Amino acid sequence: MRRVPVESSVIRDVGYDPARRVCEVGFHSGVVYQYFLVPARVHREFLAAESHGRYLNLEIKPRFGFRRVD
C-alpha cells in the first residue's frame, strides 16, 4: 500500500486502501500497523488533523481493530 508522509513527531506516513477500508500507519521507529474497517471519512480527517498522533490515539485506536505488519 502506498503511504504518504505526514508531519508528526511519531508518525512517519499514512496509507489507505478504500476497497478494503484499511488504514496503514508507519511510525518513525519503523513499526507499521494496519487498522481495519476504517471509513474513508476517518482517513480524510486523520490526514487533515492538526495532530496526527492525537487523532490516532483518540479516534482510531479505540474504535478499530488492528495488527502490526512489520
CORDA-V889813 format. One record per run of one state. SS is the DSSP state (~ for helix, > for strand, _ for the rest). FROM is the first residue (numbers start at 0). TO is the last residue. If there is no record, write none. Layout:
ss=SS from=FROM to=TO
ss=SS from=FROM to=TO
//
This chain:
ss=_ from=0 to=1
ss=> from=2 to=4
ss=_ from=5 to=9
ss=> from=10 to=16
ss=_ from=17 to=20
ss=> from=21 to=26
ss=_ from=27 to=30
ss=> from=31 to=35
ss=_ from=36 to=38
ss=~ from=39 to=47
ss=_ from=48 to=50
ss=~ from=51 to=59
ss=_ from=60 to=64
ss=> from=65 to=67
ss=_ from=68 to=69
//
